Amino acid sequence: MLPNYYQFYCPVKILSGQLAVSNIPFEMNLMGCKRAMVVTDKGVIKAGLIDIVKSAFADSNVKIGHIFDDVPRDSSGSIANRVAKIFKTKRCDCFIAVGGGSALDSAKGANIVLSATSGSILDFQGADKIDSDLHPLIAIPTTAGTGSEVTKVAVIYNEDTETKMSFVSDKLYPNLAVIDPRMTLTMPPVITAATGMDALTHAVEACICIQKNPIADIFAKTAIHLIRRYLVPATEDGKNMEARMGMANAALYAGIAFSNSMVGMVHALAHALGGVCHVPHGVANAIMLPCVSIYIPKSRV
């Protein structure tokens, strides 16, 4: 049955496929950007994935102004402030976030800091509290789970309260999501499995949420189908390009779905586990999903 009213919105341009990263300089020119700040972590650097990004800029009229590679497992307010300060010092005009959810959230958090004329990033937590336009953001996921490359959400760790803060705003949508299977080939099996469970939880909760809608359902159910088909092969053989591409697109679709409906009790409990016990987010979701499922009304399934 169709709802009496619903909304759906996804303004992110998506490049998906082999060599998708190679198109970034062209896209930067379309955005009017000339000097990008790359936000990533040391694991991505060690895996050689930034070299793929850097090679795209050879013989280009746009450049990488700085590479920040100190993103921790959980993005934090202090990291967002550091990234924002360097962004201004290096005179960059856009972000390229390369990594998992923490790298993307760190870039989003820094963008919030840069937009604030006064106050702290804490003033913007919650929904629809960001009024200013943000700098362009290009998101290149190296995991297949968070869907942050197509969502209006950023999750930032508050070191003082040991809680995870959520920021929700249409301003936080990346301008461009780049899904290139080469960027996920080095992901270890344990992370492949954990991030895959994160994507599955996004899709399942999007389907059963009170705010669910027909278009989000299509994306969510397609994501579930892809995860069922490709998560085990991608975990067992990290070089399986078809499985990697399937999981990367599953995470993307699940992100679009939950950004237009919402997540639920599984994520609420998983954020608590992550904030207090530092359990990796995908693992926390995997633990909580079967526990919460017994409370889901059959009418929602």
C-alpha positions as CSV (number, residue, x, y, z in Angstrom):
1,M,0.0,0.0,0.0
2,L,1.3,3.4,-0.9
3,P,1.6,6.0,1.8
4,N,-0.6,9.1,1.7
5,Y,2.5,11.3,1.3
6,Y,6.3,10.8,1.1
7,Q,9.4,12.6,-0.1
8,F,12.6,11.3,-1.7
9,Y,15.8,13.2,-2.4
10,C,19.3,12.3,-3.5
11,P,21.3,15.2,-5.1
12,V,24.6,13.2,-5.3
13,K,26.1,12.7,-8.7
14,I,27.4,9.1,-8.9
15,L,30.3,7.7,-10.9
16,S,30.4,3.9,-10.7
17,G,32.7,1.4,-12.5
18,Q,36.2,0.6,-13.6
19,L,38.5,3.6,-13.6
20,A,35.8,5.9,-12.1
21,V,38.5,7.7,-10.1
22,S,40.2,8.9,-13.3
23,N,37.2,11.3,-13.9
24,I,37.8,13.3,-10.7
25,P,39.8,16.2,-12.3
26,F,37.2,16.6,-15.0
27,E,34.5,16.7,-12.3
28,M,36.5,19.2,-10.2
29,N,36.6,21.5,-13.2
30,L,32.9,21.3,-13.6
31,M,32.6,22.3,-9.9
32,G,35.0,25.2,-10.4
33,C,37.5,23.7,-8.0
34,K,41.3,23.8,-8.5
35,R,42.9,22.6,-5.3
36,A,41.6,19.6,-3.3
37,M,42.4,18.5,0.2
38,V,42.4,14.7,0.5
39,V,41.2,13.4,3.9
40,T,42.1,9.8,4.6
41,D,43.8,7.4,7.0
42,K,47.2,5.7,7.3
43,G,45.7,2.3,6.4
44,V,44.5,3.7,3.0
45,I,48.0,5.2,2.5
46,K,49.7,1.9,3.3
47,A,47.4,0.0,0.9
48,G,48.6,2.3,-1.9
49,L,45.1,3.5,-2.7
50,I,46.0,7.2,-2.6
51,D,48.4,6.5,-5.4
52,I,45.4,5.6,-7.6
53,V,43.9,9.0,-6.8
54,K,47.1,10.9,-7.3
55,S,47.7,9.2,-10.7
56,A,44.4,10.7,-11.9
57,F,45.8,14.2,-11.4
58,A,48.8,13.6,-13.8
59,D,48.8,16.2,-16.6
60,S,45.7,17.9,-15.1
61,N,45.1,21.6,-14.5
62,V,43.7,20.8,-11.0
63,K,45.8,19.5,-8.2
64,I,45.9,18.0,-4.7
65,G,46.8,20.8,-2.3
66,H,47.3,18.6,0.8
67,I,46.8,15.0,2.0
68,F,45.6,14.6,5.6
69,D,46.2,11.0,6.6
70,D,45.6,11.1,10.4
71,V,41.9,10.1,10.5
72,P,41.3,7.7,13.5
73,R,38.8,4.8,13.6
74,D,36.1,7.1,14.9
75,S,36.0,10.6,13.6
76,S,36.0,13.3,16.3
77,G,35.4,16.9,16.9
78,S,39.1,17.5,17.4
79,I,39.9,15.9,14.0
80,A,37.3,18.0,12.3
81,N,38.9,21.1,13.7
82,R,42.4,20.0,12.7
83,V,41.3,19.3,9.1
84,A,39.4,22.6,8.8
85,K,42.5,24.5,10.0
86,I,44.8,22.8,7.5
87,F,42.2,23.3,4.7
88,K,42.3,27.1,5.2
89,T,46.1,27.2,5.6
90,K,46.7,25.2,2.4
91,R,44.1,27.4,0.5
92,C,42.1,24.4,-0.7
93,D,38.7,24.8,-2.2
94,C,37.2,21.3,-2.1
95,F,37.5,18.0,-0.2
96,I,38.3,14.5,-1.5
97,A,37.4,12.0,1.3
98,V,39.1,8.6,0.7
99,G,38.3,5.8,3.1
100,G,35.6,4.3,5.2
101,G,32.9,6.1,7.2
102,S,35.4,7.9,9.5
103,A,37.3,9.6,6.6
104,L,34.0,10.7,5.0
105,D,32.6,11.9,8.3
106,S,35.9,13.8,9.1
107,A,35.6,15.7,5.8
108,K,31.9,16.4,6.5
109,G,32.8,17.5,10.1
110,A,35.5,19.8,8.8
111,N,33.1,21.3,6.3
112,I,30.7,22.1,9.1
113,V,33.5,23.8,11.1
114,L,34.5,25.9,8.1
115,S,30.9,27.0,7.6
116,A,30.4,28.1,11.2
117,T,31.0,31.9,11.6
118,S,31.0,31.4,15.4
119,G,30.5,28.7,18.0
120,S,31.5,25.1,18.1
121,I,30.7,22.1,15.9
122,L,28.6,20.9,18.9
123,D,26.1,23.7,18.1
124,F,25.2,21.9,14.8
125,Q,24.5,18.4,16.0
126,G,21.0,17.2,15.4
127,A,18.8,17.8,12.3
128,D,18.7,20.7,9.9
129,K,20.9,23.1,11.9
130,I,23.4,23.9,9.1
131,D,22.3,27.0,7.1
132,S,25.5,27.9,5.2
133,D,26.6,26.3,1.9
134,L,29.5,24.0,2.3
135,H,32.6,23.4,0.2
136,P,32.3,20.8,-2.5
137,L,32.9,17.2,-1.3
138,I,34.0,14.2,-3.4
139,A,33.6,10.9,-1.6
140,I,35.6,7.8,-2.6
141,P,34.6,4.9,-0.3
142,T,37.2,2.2,0.3
143,T,34.8,0.0,2.3
144,A,31.4,-1.2,1.3
145,G,29.2,-0.4,4.3
146,T,28.6,3.1,5.6
147,G,26.9,4.6,2.5
148,S,28.2,8.0,3.7
149,E,29.1,8.8,0.1
150,V,25.4,9.4,-0.6
151,T,23.9,10.4,2.7
152,K,23.2,13.6,4.5
153,V,24.5,12.3,7.8
154,A,27.8,12.7,9.6
155,V,28.6,10.8,12.8
156,I,31.3,12.5,15.0
157,Y,32.7,11.1,18.3
158,N,32.5,13.5,21.3
159,E,35.6,12.8,23.4
160,D,34.2,14.6,26.4
161,T,31.0,12.6,26.7
162,E,32.2,9.4,25.0
163,T,29.1,9.5,22.8
164,K,28.6,9.6,19.0
165,M,26.9,12.8,17.8
166,S,24.8,12.7,14.6
167,F,24.6,15.6,12.2
168,V,21.8,15.5,9.7
169,S,21.3,18.1,6.9
170,D,20.8,18.3,3.2
171,K,23.9,20.4,3.2
172,L,26.0,17.3,4.1
173,Y,25.3,15.4,0.9
174,P,28.6,15.0,-1.0
175,N,28.6,16.6,-4.5
176,L,30.1,13.5,-6.1
177,A,30.3,9.8,-5.1
178,V,33.0,7.8,-6.9
179,I,32.5,4.0,-6.8
180,D,35.7,2.4,-8.2
181,P,36.1,-1.4,-7.3
182,R,39.9,-0.9,-7.3
183,M,39.5,1.1,-4.1
184,T,38.1,-1.9,-2.2
185,L,40.4,-4.7,-3.3
186,T,42.7,-4.4,-0.3
187,M,40.0,-4.5,2.3
188,P,40.7,-7.4,4.8
189,P,38.1,-10.2,5.1
190,V,37.1,-9.1,8.7
191,I,36.4,-5.5,7.5
192,T,34.7,-6.7,4.4
193,A,32.3,-8.8,6.5
194,A,31.7,-6.1,9.2
195,T,31.1,-3.3,6.7
196,G,28.8,-5.6,4.7
197,M,26.7,-6.1,7.8
198,D,26.5,-2.4,8.2
199,A,25.1,-2.0,4.7
200,L,22.7,-4.9,5.4
201,T,21.5,-3.2,8.5
202,H,21.0,0.1,6.7
203,A,18.9,-1.7,4.1
204,V,16.8,-3.7,6.5
205,E,16.1,-0.8,8.8
206,A,15.2,1.4,5.8
207,C,12.6,-1.2,4.9
208,I,10.9,-1.4,8.3
209,C,11.2,2.2,9.5
210,I,8.1,4.2,10.2
211,Q,9.3,6.7,7.6
212,K,9.8,4.1,4.9
213,N,8.7,5.0,1.4
214,P,8.3,3.2,-1.9
215,I,11.4,4.6,-3.7
216,A,13.6,4.0,-0.7
217,D,12.2,0.4,-0.5
218,I,13.4,-0.3,-4.1
219,F,17.0,0.8,-3.2
220,A,16.9,-1.1,0.1
221,K,15.6,-4.4,-1.4
222,T,18.1,-4.2,-4.3
223,A,20.8,-3.7,-1.7
224,I,19.7,-6.7,0.3
225,H,19.6,-8.8,-2.9
226,L,23.2,-7.8,-3.8
227,I,24.5,-8.4,-0.3
228,R,22.9,-11.8,-0.2
229,R,24.7,-12.6,-3.5
230,Y,28.1,-11.0,-3.0
231,L,29.0,-10.6,0.6
232,V,30.3,-14.1,1.1
233,P,32.3,-14.2,-2.2
234,A,33.8,-10.8,-1.5
235,T,34.8,-11.9,2.0
236,E,36.3,-15.2,0.8
237,D,38.2,-13.7,-2.2
238,G,39.0,-10.0,-1.9
239,K,40.2,-9.9,-5.5
240,N,36.9,-10.9,-6.9
241,M,36.1,-7.8,-8.9
242,E,32.5,-8.7,-9.5
243,A,31.8,-9.3,-5.8
244,R,33.6,-6.1,-4.8
245,M,31.6,-4.1,-7.3
246,G,28.4,-5.7,-6.2
247,M,29.1,-4.9,-2.5
248,A,30.2,-1.3,-3.3
249,N,26.9,-0.7,-5.1
250,A,24.9,-2.4,-2.4
251,A,26.3,-0.1,0.2
252,L,25.5,2.9,-2.1
253,Y,21.9,1.8,-2.6
254,A,21.5,1.1,1.1
255,G,22.8,4.6,1.9
256,I,20.4,6.2,-0.5
257,A,17.6,4.2,1.1
258,F,18.2,5.0,4.7
259,S,19.0,8.6,4.0
260,N,15.4,8.9,2.7
261,S,13.7,6.9,5.4
262,M,15.8,6.3,8.6
263,V,17.5,3.7,10.6
264,G,16.2,2.4,13.9
265,M,16.8,0.5,17.1
266,V,19.7,-1.5,15.8
267,H,21.7,1.6,15.0
268,A,20.7,3.3,18.3
269,L,22.1,0.4,20.2
270,A,25.1,0.0,17.9
271,H,26.1,3.7,18.4
272,A,26.0,3.2,22.2
273,L,28.2,0.1,21.9
274,G,30.6,2.0,19.7
275,G,30.7,5.1,21.8
276,V,31.3,3.4,25.2
277,C,32.9,0.1,24.3
278,H,34.5,1.1,20.9
279,V,33.0,-1.9,19.2
280,P,33.5,-1.4,15.4
281,H,30.2,-0.1,14.0
282,G,29.6,-3.0,11.5
283,V,30.3,-5.6,14.2
284,A,27.9,-3.8,16.6
285,N,25.2,-3.8,14.0
286,A,25.8,-7.5,13.3
287,I,25.4,-8.2,17.0
288,M,22.3,-6.2,17.5
289,L,20.4,-6.9,14.2
290,P,19.2,-10.5,15.2
291,C,18.4,-9.3,18.8
292,V,16.2,-6.4,17.6
293,S,14.5,-8.4,14.8
294,I,12.3,-10.3,17.3
295,Y,10.7,-6.9,18.2
296,I,9.8,-6.0,14.6
297,P,6.1,-6.1,14.0
298,K,5.1,-8.6,11.3
299,S,3.1,-5.8,9.6
300,R,6.4,-4.0,8.8
301,V,8.2,-7.0,7.3
